[in-house]
């Protein structure tokens, strides 16, 4: 087989490309949604809680599509899937620009945006890393997840500038064009499923078996055996409350800031701060996931999350809210790196896409997060009760992680 040579391991090109398409799609959707929501509520004369149903529908339907997408990632060309997803998302932005009612936007988010984000998002990027890396798999997966946060840092200020300058409809058309000219050519040129497909020597698994022990052979995972595995349910019960709490605050950050008398542009900077520190959090948790007990890392993240929620309940000044947003970003940075590290270390690379996909329907429960603060605020005029709920659910999340079993065939200890 002919070999393709680069001065560095080609897998890092895959990581960089995955970071790019995640940054574009997640930065424009999940991180920027909090900027769009008040605009749509005002234009369509709709309660904010109803507008938040858009992101809930998106999350719910993503959960339904994920198992099929995960299976496809393990058997089809990820390059073709990601390019198709980017086209779907781009068309979705065009259709949103023509909406004349909130339900039109909800329909687009539930179809075109849903498919686009699922097959051109973290599932694809992490599956690629699991297939390309061995010794540095945990770090590669974690590094790739910083793409969503980079998008969260870059796009909210850009989105705010575009809709303040041109209006939200024209802004959506511009964003659709950005997807087409940045994501599709890059992915089509760079991405291949495996090193062998590219003609590249696979990464040697030197670190995991430096003591001479043979590599652990994972069983042939089926849907049934995955659903019977305790680790699968430990992940669900631990990560869902974390996602509910963070997602609820993230998607309501602009309304929360407005309630504190903070303007739109300043609120967009809070989202960027959160995304920037999330990058640092992801790099930390990704790096340490190869060395520390994954349960300890999760508990560290939950302590930071609980502390951040407590600070937000004090009705902070803008400076303190900026600090709180930063801490929330660090805590949330644990989610994707740890989830990827747990799956790859306990189920193996061959089943990575399937396991990630099967988590989707269960993770749909986290979709309620953005609705909780909006509904409570519409009823009470305050976000305090919602924040208290989020603080409380961090406790069962931390308890659930205690049931995660050790990595098979090895002992991960804190250095």
C-alpha positions, 0 to 999 in steps of 0.5 A: 500500500502506498504511503501518504507522508506529512511532517506530523502524524496525519491524524492531527489534520483530522483533528483540526478539520473536526474542530473546524466543522464543529466550530462553524455549526455549533457556533452558529446554532447552539452558542448563538441561539441565545442571541436569536431567541429574544429577537424572534420572541419580539418579532413574532410576539411570542413568549420566550418560553415558547421560542425556547421550544425550538432548541428543545425540539432540536435536542429531542430529534437529535436524540432520535437521529443519533443512533442511526447516525452513529451506526452510519459513522462506523460503516459509511464514509464520514467525509460524505456524511459531514459534507451532507450534514453541512449542506443540510445545515446551510439550507436550514439557515436559508429556510429560517431566513424566510420564516414568518412564524415561530413554528416555521423555525421550529420545523426547520430546526427539527429537520434540516438543522437536526440532521446537519448538526448530528452528522456534521458535529461532535459525533463525526469528529470524535468517531474520526479521532477514535479511529485515527488514534491509539496511544493519544486517543483520549487527548485527540478526542478531547482536543477535537471537542474544543471546536464547539467552544471555538465556535462559541467564542467566535460566532456570538459576537459575529452573529450579534454584529450581523443581525444588528447591522443587517437584520436577523434574516440577512444574517442567516443567509450570510451564515449559510454561505459561510458554511458552504465555503468553509466546511465542505471543501475542507472536509472533502479534501482532508477527511478519510475514515482511517489511516489505512484509507489515507495510506498513512501508518497508524499511530503506534499504541506505545503508551498503553502497553509499555509494560509489555502486556497485550492490548485488551480485546473488546467484545463484539458489542451489539445494541443489546450488550451495550444496553446491558452494560452498567457503564452505559447507564452510569454515563446517562445518569451522570451526564444528563443532569450536567447537560440540563443545568449547563444547557439551561443556563447557556441558552438563557444567558442573554435573557438572564443578562438582560434581567440584570440590566446588561445589553445585547452586545455585552451579553454576547461577550459573556457567551464568548467568555464562556466558550473561551474558558470551555476551550481551556476546560476541554484541554485540561480534561482531555489531557488528564483523561489519559492519566486520571480516574475519569470519576475524579475528573467528573467530580471536579467538573461538578464542583465547579458547576455547582459553585458557578450556579451559586454565584449566579444566584447572587444577582452578580455585577457584570464583572462577577457574571463574566467570572461566573460565565468563565467558570461555567465554561470550564465545568462544561468543558468536561462533558465531551472529552470525558464522554469520549474518553469513557466510551473509547476506553470501555467500549473500544474504537470499533463501537465508538460511533454506535455507543455515542449514537445509542446515548442520543435517545436517552440524552434527549431528557437534557433537552428540557434544560433551556425551557426550565428557566424560561418557563419559571421566569415567565411565571415568577419574573425571576430565575432564582428557582430555576438556578436552585433546581440546577444546583440540586441536580448536581448531587445525583449526577455526582453520585451516579458517576461512582458506579462507573467501572474501571477501564478494562485491561488497565489501571488509570491512576492520577499522576 
